[in-house]
């Protein structure tokens, strides 16, 4: 029996401009889960606001590390996305925290809600909705 995640074909393989960053979370630490959800929520909102595809893949299941992948339609969208990320103290990242994913990472990536634990995604989506609607930074 196939899982819901296995039904998705990686139609995004031909997209050209990608960035990936890591999200690590201790699933036994509620504060860590909330902080992770907050970062993911902002990143999802910024992706939505800049017409950016966002996906995820488990990076290292032993360390509970997720790779968050972002694909950009235009250099302007990419610039605006990074401007939003770096303009927020919660999401600000050093340049070395962004990498270009391999083709294998891109092909294994799934819609973020199929990869990130449900409780983290529920809070992340609430945060994203608040950001998109202007309720928070």
Beta strands, then each sheet from edge to edge (+ up, - down):
strand 1: 17-24
strand 2: 53-60
strand 3: 65-72
strand 4: 110-111
sheet 1: 1+ 3- 2+ 4-
end
